[in-house]
C-alpha cells in the first residue's frame, strides 16, 4: 500500500541526522555524492524505506552498502508512492571512500535490480540534502485511450475507454496555476496544516507520437500526498462528464475533497524532472 508522507518531512523519505548534528558528533564523512536515479516503480512499495516491503530507497541503500558498508543512508528528494515511476529522482549520501564518480555509478549499478538505474553521479558537500535547494518538480501522467490493453504501456499508463477534448480540459486546468490552498487536493492520510502550494504549469495534450495517448504535465514547487493523481483523476472525470466543469474551481474555494473526482491510479505517474538551485556540478556522465 502507498505510504503517506511524514508530516514533518512532507516531500521525501526520512533522512538521517542533520549535517550540523553529525558534524558535532564527529560522524560527518569526507565525501558527499549526489545520485540521479531512474526507476520503474511497479514492483516497489514506493521510494521510502520500509521494514516489511521492498522500496527503492531500501534497494539503493543496500547497493551503496555493498560498495561502502560505512556509507550513510540515502537522502531522497521526493517520496514517490507505490507503483509510481521516476526518470530523475535525486538521492545523496556520504562516504569516506575516495572513488571516482564513474566508479560510483558502475559499482552501485552492479548491485541494483534491473528496475533501478543510476543515471548520473555528482560531487557535493558532505551532508548535502537536495530538498534544501529544490525549486520545482515536474510530474507527467500518461493516459491510454484504448478498448484493449497495450503490453508496452502496461503499468506505465492508465487505460480508459473514453476520449475527450484536450483543448477544453487544458483550459479548465489553468484554474490551478498559481499559488493556492490545495487542501482539497490530498489523500485522507495527509494531515499537514500547511497546504498552500504553487503550480507553475499544467499541460493537457495528446502525445505527438501516438494519438491514443494523453499526456498531463504538472509542474510545481512541492506537492501534497496524492495531489497530482487527484488533479489527473478529476480532469479525467470532467472529460468523461462525471464531474462538473467547475469542479477544480469549486474545490479550491471549498477545500472539500468531495468536490473533486477520483484519485488516478499510480501506474501512469512519473517524476519526470526536478530543478535544484545549484551551480553546475562535476558529474559523470557529464550533464548536457
Backbone bond lengths (Angstrom), bond angles and torsions (degrees), N, CA, C in turn:
res aa  C-N    CA-C-N  psi(-1)  N-CA   C-N-CA  omega(-1)  CA-C   N-CA-C  phi
1 X - - - 1.465 - - 1.525 109.84 -
2 X 1.359 118.57 147.02 1.456 120.09 175.85 1.515 110.61 -60.66
3 X 1.311 115.93 144.43 1.456 121.79 179.83 1.512 109.31 -103.90
4 X 1.343 118.22 124.11 1.460 119.41 179.00 1.508 111.14 -66.46
5 X 1.319 117.43 156.42 1.453 120.21 -177.15 1.511 112.34 -69.72
6 X 1.314 115.17 151.42 1.453 121.50 169.64 1.519 107.64 -64.47
7 X 1.335 117.48 124.88 1.457 119.84 -174.61 1.516 112.59 -67.67
8 X 1.320 117.46 -15.50 1.462 119.54 176.34 1.516 111.59 -90.46
9 X 1.305 117.08 -9.69 1.463 121.92 -176.61 1.524 106.89 -145.65
10 X 1.326 117.90 75.26 1.445 121.89 -159.19 1.499 117.78 -66.59
11 X 1.312 120.26 -32.13 1.457 119.93 -167.94 1.510 114.47 -114.65
12 X 1.322 118.67 8.48 1.457 119.24 -177.77 1.506 110.35 -148.98
13 X 1.316 115.01 171.24 1.449 119.55 178.91 1.514 110.53 -74.26
14 X 1.333 115.02 162.25 1.447 119.54 -178.19 1.516 110.67 -60.73
15 X 1.325 117.33 136.01 1.456 121.15 179.95 1.514 109.56 -107.41
16 X 1.318 116.24 170.92 1.445 121.27 178.04 1.516 109.25 -79.99
17 X 1.326 116.97 -166.03 1.456 120.94 -178.89 1.525 111.91 -55.14
18 X 1.313 115.94 157.16 1.456 119.68 175.95 1.525 109.46 -65.56
19 X 1.356 117.33 154.73 1.466 119.35 177.42 1.524 112.23 -55.55
20 X 1.333 116.92 -35.99 1.473 120.06 -178.92 1.525 110.86 -64.45
21 X 1.355 115.91 -43.53 1.464 119.35 -179.37 1.520 110.94 -66.70
22 X 1.324 115.69 -40.02 1.462 118.79 179.97 1.523 111.22 -68.61
23 X 1.330 117.23 -35.65 1.458 120.20 178.28 1.536 110.11 -65.59
24 X 1.342 116.45 -40.59 1.461 120.81 -179.29 1.524 111.36 -65.05
25 X 1.333 116.15 -32.86 1.462 119.57 -178.42 1.520 112.33 -86.52
26 X 1.331 116.55 -2.95 1.454 120.39 -179.55 1.513 113.43 79.30
27 X 1.362 116.92 11.90 1.460 120.56 -174.94 1.521 113.40 -94.30
28 X 1.318 117.94 -4.60 1.460 120.09 -176.72 1.528 109.51 -66.72
29 X 1.335 116.86 128.23 1.455 120.77 -175.04 1.522 110.92 -88.95
30 X 1.314 115.28 171.25 1.462 120.39 -166.13 1.521 114.02 -77.67
31 X 1.334 117.52 -29.47 1.455 120.27 -172.60 1.528 110.53 -128.25
32 X 1.319 115.61 143.41 1.460 121.40 172.88 1.516 109.22 -113.52
33 X 1.331 116.27 136.44 1.470 122.15 179.53 1.528 108.28 -124.80
34 X 1.326 115.62 131.75 1.460 121.69 176.66 1.526 108.33 -110.58
35 X 1.311 116.30 121.25 1.460 121.99 -179.17 1.525 110.72 -103.55
36 X 1.313 116.49 139.13 1.456 122.21 165.59 1.522 106.47 -99.31
37 X 1.330 115.59 123.52 1.463 121.04 -171.02 1.526 109.90 -122.96
38 X 1.326 116.44 137.20 1.461 122.40 173.19 1.522 108.25 -117.89
39 X 1.331 116.47 145.52 1.455 118.39 179.57 1.524 112.24 -156.86
40 X 1.317 113.50 151.50 1.451 123.59 170.58 1.530 105.39 -93.11
41 X 1.330 116.56 114.50 1.461 119.96 -170.25 1.510 116.05 -85.08
42 X 1.343 118.13 3.85 1.466 119.72 -171.56 1.522 113.93 -61.24
43 X 1.316 117.88 -34.17 1.469 119.96 -174.48 1.522 113.19 -100.92
44 X 1.332 116.17 14.66 1.460 119.37 -177.94 1.530 111.19 -120.61
45 X 1.312 115.04 153.76 1.465 120.79 178.41 1.520 111.47 -80.53
46 X 1.312 116.90 7.12 1.460 122.40 -178.20 1.518 109.62 124.98
47 X 1.328 115.46 -175.53 1.456 120.15 178.04 1.518 111.73 -71.64
48 X 1.332 117.68 -48.60 1.464 122.59 -168.58 1.519 112.60 -64.03
49 X 1.332 115.57 135.55 1.462 120.65 179.50 1.520 110.39 -63.87
50 X 1.329 116.19 140.52 1.456 122.93 179.78 1.513 109.22 -136.36
51 X 1.332 116.15 154.66 1.469 120.14 -175.73 1.523 112.35 -79.30
52 X 1.339 117.48 -25.15 1.466 119.17 -173.01 1.525 113.71 -124.77
53 X 1.328 116.60 20.58 1.466 119.71 -180.00 1.524 109.70 -152.10
54 X 1.309 115.69 157.53 1.459 122.00 -178.95 1.527 109.41 -80.61
55 X 1.323 117.12 127.32 1.462 121.66 -178.92 1.522 110.20 -129.66
56 X 1.334 115.64 159.18 1.461 120.13 179.01 1.522 110.39 -66.15
57 X 1.333 116.92 -45.81 1.465 120.20 179.88 1.527 110.96 -62.05
58 X 1.334 117.04 -38.70 1.456 120.13 178.95 1.520 112.09 -63.48
59 X 1.340 116.94 -43.04 1.461 120.71 177.61 1.533 110.45 -64.34
60 X 1.335 116.40 -41.33 1.461 120.28 -179.23 1.527 110.76 -66.18
61 X 1.326 116.62 -43.50 1.470 119.97 177.18 1.524 111.20 -58.03
62 X 1.332 115.63 -43.07 1.458 119.49 -179.57 1.522 112.74 -64.28
63 X 1.336 116.19 -39.23 1.466 120.20 -179.90 1.526 110.90 -67.96
64 X 1.333 116.95 -40.02 1.465 120.42 178.54 1.530 110.03 -66.98
65 X 1.338 116.82 -40.91 1.469 120.84 179.74 1.518 111.87 -63.62
66 X 1.344 117.07 -28.29 1.463 119.91 177.57 1.524 111.01 -67.54
67 X 1.332 116.42 -25.54 1.463 121.25 177.87 1.525 110.51 -91.08
68 X 1.328 116.69 -41.84 1.465 122.24 178.66 1.521 108.58 -140.25
69 X 1.351 118.17 99.96 1.469 120.98 -178.50 1.528 113.30 -61.31
70 X 1.332 117.51 -18.53 1.457 120.47 -178.49 1.530 113.47 -97.56
71 X 1.320 117.51 3.63 1.464 120.33 179.32 1.527 110.21 -66.36
72 X 1.328 116.33 154.05 1.457 120.49 177.73 1.519 110.76 -73.17
73 X 1.331 115.75 166.44 1.455 120.14 170.87 1.527 108.82 -67.58
74 X 1.316 116.45 155.53 1.460 120.47 179.39 1.525 110.93 -74.29
75 X 1.322 115.12 146.67 1.463 122.39 174.74 1.527 107.14 -110.33
76 X 1.338 116.70 103.20 1.456 121.43 -175.38 1.514 112.65 -82.42
77 X 1.324 115.48 150.68 1.456 120.23 179.58 1.515 112.14 -79.35
78 X 1.326 117.89 -38.63 1.462 120.56 -172.16 1.517 110.12 -138.67
79 X 1.309 116.23 136.27 1.461 121.31 179.68 1.527 108.99 -93.92
80 X 1.315 116.31 100.54 1.456 120.01 179.15 1.525 109.95 -88.87
81 X 1.336 115.91 149.47 1.457 123.04 -178.12 1.522 112.34 -75.29
82 X 1.320 115.10 169.93 1.458 121.42 172.17 1.523 109.52 -57.18
83 X 1.322 116.20 131.18 1.451 120.95 177.47 1.512 115.63 85.87
84 X 1.330 117.96 -7.55 1.468 122.13 -179.22 1.524 109.01 -88.82
85 X 1.318 116.35 143.11 1.456 122.74 -175.66 1.534 110.79 -102.85
86 X 1.322 115.55 169.86 1.468 120.56 175.74 1.518 109.68 -148.69
87 X 1.316 115.28 138.48 1.460 121.23 170.82 1.518 110.96 -101.72
88 X 1.332 116.80 -21.70 1.468 119.59 -174.45 1.525 110.99 -147.38
89 X 1.315 115.88 62.84 1.458 120.78 171.25 1.532 108.10 -82.98
90 X 1.325 117.58 144.31 1.460 121.34 176.75 1.523 109.54 -112.17
91 X 1.315 115.71 139.66 1.461 121.44 178.25 1.525 108.54 -148.02
92 X 1.322 116.42 131.50 1.462 120.47 -179.59 1.525 110.27 -115.85
93 X 1.334 115.75 156.07 1.458 121.13 175.23 1.528 108.39 -152.29
94 X 1.322 115.72 165.04 1.463 122.22 -179.11 1.519 109.81 -115.50
95 X 1.333 115.13 148.59 1.454 120.40 -176.05 1.529 109.90 -152.76
96 X 1.320 115.48 157.76 1.462 120.95 172.82 1.523 111.84 -98.23
97 X 1.316 117.50 -5.16 1.460 120.97 -177.54 1.535 110.65 -84.01
98 X 1.310 115.99 127.67 1.470 121.60 179.28 1.536 108.04 -91.89
99 X 1.330 115.16 82.90 1.462 122.28 -178.18 1.524 108.14 -111.89
100 X 1.313 117.28 144.40 1.462 119.75 178.22 1.529 109.64 -63.93
101 X 1.336 116.33 158.98 1.457 120.15 179.04 1.532 110.49 -62.59
102 X 1.312 116.34 -41.36 1.466 119.77 176.07 1.531 110.11 -59.45
103 X 1.319 115.71 -41.24 1.461 120.51 178.91 1.520 112.26 -61.28
104 X 1.346 116.42 -42.38 1.462 119.59 178.67 1.528 110.84 -62.79
105 X 1.324 117.62 -46.70 1.464 120.70 -178.62 1.527 110.49 -58.89
106 X 1.331 116.79 -48.60 1.456 120.04 -176.14 1.529 112.08 -71.04
107 X 1.333 116.86 -38.81 1.464 120.03 -177.27 1.526 111.64 -69.52
108 X 1.331 117.48 -46.00 1.465 120.02 179.37 1.519 110.37 -64.62
109 X 1.322 116.34 -40.38 1.468 120.55 -176.97 1.518 112.21 -59.70
110 X 1.321 117.33 -32.10 1.463 121.15 -179.97 1.524 112.36 -61.41
111 X 1.330 116.64 -24.74 1.464 121.33 -174.38 1.528 113.27 -106.51
112 X 1.323 117.20 8.85 1.458 120.98 -178.72 1.525 111.37 -102.28
113 X 1.334 117.69 149.75 1.462 119.75 173.77 1.524 110.09 -70.41
114 X 1.313 115.74 165.66 1.467 120.63 -176.16 1.525 112.90 -61.91
115 X 1.322 117.23 -23.79 1.469 120.50 -176.64 1.524 113.37 -75.73
116 X 1.326 117.81 -10.13 1.468 121.55 -177.43 1.523 108.78 -123.67
117 X 1.332 115.98 134.53 1.468 120.27 178.82 1.517 110.03 -132.67
118 X 1.333 116.05 140.38 1.462 121.76 170.57 1.524 107.15 -86.18
119 X 1.318 116.18 115.83 1.459 121.55 -178.10 1.522 111.23 -84.53
120 X 1.338 116.27 -35.78 1.467 119.78 -174.85 1.525 108.69 -163.26
121 X 1.322 116.46 152.66 1.465 122.39 171.78 1.522 108.48 -126.75
122 X 1.325 116.88 142.59 1.467 122.03 -179.90 1.521 109.26 -136.71
123 X 1.331 115.55 154.76 1.463 120.56 177.42 1.516 109.98 -88.52
124 X 1.333 115.52 132.66 1.459 122.14 176.33 1.524 107.88 -137.91
125 X 1.310 116.33 173.25 1.467 120.42 178.06 1.529 110.02 -71.01
126 X 1.337 118.32 148.41 1.467 120.34 174.29 1.531 109.82 -55.60
127 X 1.304 116.67 141.12 1.451 120.99 -178.84 1.519 114.15 83.02
128 X 1.323 117.34 1.81 1.462 120.87 -177.48 1.527 110.37 -58.67
129 X 1.335 115.90 135.70 1.461 122.81 177.66 1.522 107.76 -131.16
130 X 1.330 116.63 110.37 1.465 121.56 -174.08 1.519 112.74 -60.74
131 X 1.337 117.69 -23.87 1.466 119.98 -179.13 1.518 112.17 -61.28
132 X 1.318 116.28 -28.32 1.464 119.79 -179.16 1.521 112.25 -72.85
133 X 1.337 116.84 -15.03 1.466 121.19 -176.42 1.527 112.03 -115.82
134 X 1.328 116.90 2.75 1.457 120.82 -176.87 1.526 111.11 -67.72
135 X 1.316 117.19 132.78 1.458 121.49 174.38 1.525 111.86 -112.21
136 X 1.335 118.24 -31.07 1.463 120.04 178.62 1.522 111.49 -164.84
137 X 1.335 113.85 157.11 1.465 121.87 174.19 1.517 108.08 -126.26
138 X 1.325 115.70 149.02 1.458 121.82 175.36 1.528 108.17 -120.92
139 X 1.332 115.45 118.58 1.455 121.02 173.29 1.526 108.93 -105.37
140 X 1.313 116.41 142.00 1.470 121.63 175.12 1.519 109.18 -121.53
141 X 1.331 114.99 131.29 1.462 120.04 176.43 1.528 108.37 -113.84
142 X 1.345 116.05 133.78 1.454 122.46 -178.02 1.524 110.23 -110.73
143 X 1.331 115.38 125.89 1.461 122.49 178.46 1.525 108.19 -115.53
144 X 1.319 116.44 131.39 1.458 122.06 177.38 1.523 108.87 -106.83
145 X 1.345 116.94 120.93 1.461 122.16 176.64 1.524 107.34 -96.25
146 X 1.325 116.25 103.55 1.461 118.74 -175.11 1.521 110.52 -161.32
147 X 1.348 115.88 144.63 1.454 120.97 176.23 1.525 111.66 -78.34
148 X 1.332 116.58 -17.17 1.466 120.65 -177.45 1.533 109.78 -129.28
149 X 1.313 115.71 159.92 1.455 121.29 179.36 1.519 111.23 -68.90
150 X 1.313 115.44 153.24 1.461 122.50 171.79 1.523 107.00 -119.87
151 X 1.347 119.18 110.99 1.466 120.12 -175.43 1.519 113.39 -62.69
152 X 1.339 117.81 -22.39 1.452 120.42 -179.49 1.531 112.02 -81.05
153 X 1.326 116.96 -11.69 1.467 121.33 177.58 1.523 112.13 -115.71
154 X 1.311 116.83 3.16 1.460 120.23 -179.33 1.524 110.18 -60.64
155 X 1.330 116.26 126.32 1.457 120.72 -178.25 1.508 114.27 80.06
156 X 1.327 117.71 -1.55 1.464 121.38 -179.11 1.522 112.48 -124.42
157 X 1.331 116.39 3.12 1.460 120.71 178.31 1.526 108.73 -152.89
158 X 1.322 115.61 151.46 1.460 121.88 174.65 1.525 106.88 -92.84
159 X 1.318 116.59 115.97 1.460 120.33 -178.73 1.514 110.83 -88.99
160 X 1.320 116.10 124.30 1.460 121.91 174.92 1.533 108.17 -127.70
161 X 1.320 116.35 162.31 1.460 120.44 -176.22 1.523 112.05 -88.32
162 X 1.332 116.27 -33.89 1.457 120.62 -171.31 1.530 112.19 -80.56
163 X 1.324 114.49 158.10 1.460 121.67 168.97 1.525 107.92 -117.16
164 X 1.345 116.80 162.23 1.459 119.57 -177.86 1.517 110.57 -150.58
165 X 1.316 115.31 175.84 1.453 122.51 -178.61 1.529 109.33 -84.10
166 X 1.328 116.97 106.99 1.462 120.57 -177.12 1.520 111.85 -62.17
167 X 1.309 117.03 -43.30 1.459 121.14 -177.41 1.524 111.31 -61.43
168 X 1.341 116.56 -42.39 1.460 120.40 -179.89 1.529 110.99 -65.32
169 X 1.343 117.29 -43.69 1.469 120.45 179.14 1.524 111.14 -65.72
170 X 1.321 116.51 -39.63 1.456 120.06 179.49 1.530 110.53 -61.94
171 X 1.316 117.29 -39.64 1.463 121.45 178.12 1.522 110.80 -63.28
172 X 1.325 117.69 -43.79 1.466 121.23 179.24 1.525 111.10 -64.81
173 X 1.330 117.18 -36.20 1.472 121.46 -177.66 1.516 112.34 -65.27
174 X 1.327 117.97 -23.84 1.467 120.57 -176.86 1.523 112.09 -65.76
175 X 1.337 118.13 -14.61 1.466 121.34 176.46 1.528 111.34 -62.31
176 X 1.340 117.44 -22.16 1.465 121.30 -178.13 1.525 113.06 -88.47
177 X 1.317 117.75 -12.46 1.459 120.59 -178.32 1.526 109.43 -70.77
178 X 1.330 115.38 135.76 1.454 121.80 -177.49 1.522 110.66 113.01
179 X 1.305 116.23 -172.15 1.465 121.53 -179.53 1.519 109.34 -94.55
180 X 1.341 116.26 121.74 1.456 122.02 -177.43 1.524 109.48 -141.18
181 X 1.326 115.27 164.32 1.456 121.07 169.31 1.521 107.29 -87.27
182 X 1.338 116.20 111.08 1.460 121.93 -175.58 1.525 111.47 -99.40
183 X 1.338 117.19 34.38 1.465 121.07 -177.46 1.525 112.27 -56.14
184 X 1.331 117.18 -33.41 1.470 120.22 -178.87 1.522 112.08 -73.94
185 X 1.323 116.97 -19.31 1.461 122.02 -170.43 1.523 111.24 -98.75
186 X 1.301 118.33 53.09 1.466 121.59 -179.40 1.516 109.87 -150.36
187 X 1.333 114.88 155.94 1.444 120.70 177.13 1.518 111.39 -70.95
188 X 1.326 116.13 158.69 1.466 121.03 -175.95 1.518 112.61 -62.45
189 X 1.339 117.79 -25.65 1.467 120.76 -178.16 1.521 112.87 -75.99
190 X 1.328 117.58 -10.90 1.468 121.19 -178.96 1.525 108.38 -86.87
191 X 1.324 116.37 110.32 1.470 121.56 -175.65 1.526 112.72 -108.35
192 X 1.317 118.12 15.57 1.460 120.39 179.73 1.525 111.37 -62.44
193 X 1.310 115.81 144.56 1.464 120.29 179.09 1.522 112.08 -89.02
194 X 1.324 118.07 -23.66 1.461 121.94 178.32 1.522 108.67 -94.17
195 X 1.307 116.54 108.71 1.465 120.97 -173.06 1.533 112.75 -122.23
196 X 1.317 117.55 13.32 1.462 120.81 176.05 1.520 109.30 -79.90
197 X 1.305 116.46 128.64 1.452 122.68 179.08 1.526 108.83 -137.08
198 X 1.337 115.97 159.82 1.458 120.18 178.14 1.520 109.70 -116.67
199 X 1.325 115.61 124.61 1.461 122.27 173.87 1.521 107.65 -100.99
200 X 1.319 116.58 123.48 1.463 121.38 -179.86 1.524 112.44 -88.24
201 X 1.331 115.98 -31.88 1.460 119.14 -173.63 1.513 110.45 -160.42
202 X 1.346 116.33 138.44 1.467 122.87 167.66 1.523 107.69 -132.82
203 X 1.315 116.09 128.96 1.464 121.60 176.75 1.519 109.13 -125.56
204 X 1.322 116.62 130.66 1.460 122.70 172.55 1.524 106.34 -118.99
205 X 1.326 116.78 115.15 1.466 118.31 -173.30 1.523 110.53 -153.78
206 X 1.324 116.74 156.21 1.465 119.45 173.71 1.526 110.06 -75.42
207 X 1.322 116.33 148.11 1.463 120.24 175.81 1.525 109.09 -71.40
208 X 1.326 116.32 137.51 1.465 120.10 -179.08 1.525 111.75 -64.47
209 X 1.316 116.84 -32.01 1.461 121.13 -172.22 1.527 113.70 -87.21
210 X 1.351 117.15 -13.61 1.464 119.38 -173.51 1.519 108.33 -156.81
211 X 1.332 117.77 112.91 1.462 120.05 -175.61 1.522 112.83 -75.78
212 X 1.338 117.45 -0.93 1.470 120.43 173.16 1.519 112.17 -83.12
213 X 1.322 117.08 -10.49 1.460 121.29 -169.75 1.524 111.48 -110.84
214 X 1.332 115.51 133.83 1.457 122.60 170.64 1.522 108.14 -109.21
215 X 1.331 116.71 133.61 1.458 122.73 176.14 1.520 108.83 -109.72
216 X 1.324 116.52 132.15 1.456 122.28 177.44 1.524 107.60 -122.49
217 X 1.327 116.74 111.04 1.462 122.60 179.07 1.515 109.73 -100.94
218 X 1.333 115.98 132.37 1.462 121.64 176.87 1.524 107.51 -127.70
219 X 1.325 116.41 120.04 1.459 122.27 -178.34 1.521 109.32 -117.99
220 X 1.329 116.43 125.29 1.460 119.92 -177.34 1.504 112.42 -152.56
221 X 1.336 115.94 175.67 1.463 119.61 -178.79 1.524 111.56 -78.54
222 X 1.318 117.70 -37.48 1.462 123.26 176.72 1.524 107.20 -165.63
223 X 1.330 115.84 167.21 1.449 119.45 -171.04 1.525 111.21 -136.76
224 X 1.328 115.48 149.72 1.455 122.20 172.85 1.531 109.32 -81.30
225 X 1.327 115.61 169.56 1.456 121.58 -178.64 1.531 110.08 -64.57
226 X 1.324 116.74 122.17 1.468 124.57 -179.37 1.528 113.59 68.71
227 X 1.317 118.05 12.30 1.469 120.81 -174.36 1.523 112.58 -59.44
228 X 1.325 117.87 -48.49 1.466 120.13 -178.63 1.516 110.60 -65.18
229 X 1.306 117.54 -41.14 1.465 120.83 -178.93 1.522 111.50 -66.65
230 X 1.322 118.39 -32.15 1.467 121.13 176.58 1.525 110.46 -72.60
231 X 1.333 116.80 -39.76 1.472 119.93 175.45 1.524 109.79 -59.29
232 X 1.328 116.78 -48.15 1.462 120.81 -178.49 1.526 110.91 -64.05
233 X 1.320 116.80 -46.82 1.461 120.27 -179.51 1.517 112.34 -59.13
234 X 1.335 116.10 -38.93 1.463 119.92 179.00 1.523 111.15 -68.77
235 X 1.337 116.94 -42.52 1.465 119.59 177.61 1.527 111.07 -60.29
236 X 1.322 117.23 -42.50 1.455 120.45 179.13 1.528 110.34 -65.21
237 X 1.328 117.40 -41.06 1.464 120.32 178.43 1.530 111.52 -64.63
238 X 1.325 116.88 -36.01 1.469 119.34 174.87 1.523 109.73 -65.54
239 X 1.337 116.20 -44.42 1.455 120.09 179.06 1.511 112.61 -61.57
240 X 1.352 116.97 -31.76 1.463 121.38 179.35 1.526 111.89 -89.95
241 X 1.345 115.92 4.99 1.463 123.70 178.98 1.524 112.53 62.73
242 X 1.337 115.41 34.29 1.458 120.73 175.07 1.534 111.52 -99.93
243 X 1.319 116.02 -9.98 1.459 123.15 176.14 1.518 108.79 -134.69
244 X 1.335 117.71 149.54 1.464 119.06 179.21 1.519 111.22 -68.88
245 X 1.318 116.45 157.57 1.456 121.38 -176.09 1.527 112.48 -64.66
246 X 1.336 117.81 -23.42 1.459 120.21 -179.29 1.527 112.69 -94.99
247 X 1.341 117.90 17.75 1.471 121.22 -175.86 1.523 112.18 -58.78
248 X 1.322 118.20 -42.07 1.466 121.24 -178.01 1.526 110.79 -65.62
249 X 1.319 116.21 -46.47 1.464 120.45 179.82 1.522 110.61 -64.21
250 X 1.312 116.03 -41.36 1.461 120.65 -179.55 1.530 111.00 -62.43
251 X 1.332 117.03 -41.95 1.461 120.69 -178.30 1.529 111.71 -69.01
252 X 1.332 117.47 -35.49 1.467 119.76 176.36 1.517 110.93 -60.54
253 X 1.325 116.60 -36.17 1.459 121.08 -178.79 1.523 112.46 -80.66
254 X 1.335 116.60 -38.93 1.476 119.99 -173.91 1.515 113.77 -87.07
255 X 1.350 117.21 -23.80 1.469 123.72 -173.28 1.525 111.78 62.39
256 X 1.342 117.08 21.24 1.460 121.61 -175.54 1.530 110.41 -103.07
257 X 1.312 115.94 123.15 1.470 120.96 178.10 1.516 111.22 -61.17
258 X 1.331 117.42 -28.72 1.457 121.35 -177.49 1.531 112.94 -67.84
259 X 1.317 118.04 -15.22 1.463 120.71 176.97 1.527 112.32 -79.89
260 X 1.319 116.73 -7.88 1.461 120.85 -175.67 1.518 111.44 -106.34
261 X 1.315 116.37 176.42 1.456 121.82 -178.73 1.515 112.33 -90.92
262 X 1.324 114.87 -158.13 1.459 120.88 -176.31 1.531 110.70 -73.61
263 X 1.317 115.36 165.52 1.465 121.24 170.39 1.529 107.26 -88.17
264 X 1.316 116.65 118.36 1.460 120.25 -179.62 1.530 109.77 -61.33
265 X 1.331 118.35 147.79 1.472 120.42 178.61 1.528 110.67 -64.73
266 X 1.333 117.16 159.39 1.466 120.22 -176.19 1.525 114.01 -71.17
267 X 1.329 117.51 -20.61 1.461 121.56 -170.49 1.521 114.59 -49.25
268 X 1.327 116.97 -44.35 1.457 119.73 -172.76 1.508 115.28 -86.53
269 X 1.333 118.13 -0.13 1.470 120.80 -172.66 1.525 111.33 -93.84
270 X 1.333 115.39 134.70 1.467 121.12 178.63 1.525 109.55 -139.71
271 X 1.333 116.08 132.07 1.460 121.12 169.44 1.520 106.37 -73.68
272 X 1.316 115.67 102.07 1.456 121.52 -169.02 1.517 112.56 -81.81
273 X 1.344 115.94 -41.72 1.470 119.18 -173.39 1.523 109.65 -160.56
274 X 1.333 116.57 147.13 1.457 121.67 173.84 1.521 108.21 -127.18
275 X 1.320 115.76 150.68 1.462 121.59 179.21 1.521 107.59 -123.96
276 X 1.335 116.33 122.59 1.457 120.42 176.76 1.520 109.11 -118.07
277 X 1.308 115.56 150.96 1.463 122.39 -174.51 1.525 109.41 -89.74
278 X 1.330 115.70 81.25 1.458 121.57 -179.66 1.522 109.68 -141.97
279 X 1.320 115.15 153.25 1.452 119.52 170.22 1.531 108.70 -67.99
280 X 1.312 117.16 163.13 1.460 120.91 -179.57 1.522 110.52 -58.81
281 X 1.330 116.26 130.84 1.458 122.19 -176.31 1.527 110.80 -97.78
282 X 1.331 114.83 152.25 1.457 121.38 171.56 1.543 107.29 -68.38
283 X 1.325 118.06 120.70 1.457 119.97 -173.37 1.520 111.27 -144.08
284 X 1.368 113.97 162.85 1.457 121.04 172.35 1.528 108.95 -141.71
285 X 1.356 117.45 132.28 1.454 126.02 -10.96 1.537 111.49 -58.85
286 X 1.316 118.57 154.59 1.477 119.44 -178.38 1.523 111.33 -60.47
287 X 1.317 116.50 139.01 1.467 121.17 178.78 1.523 108.78 -71.27
288 X 1.331 115.64 142.90 1.472 120.23 179.89 1.533 109.44 -77.99
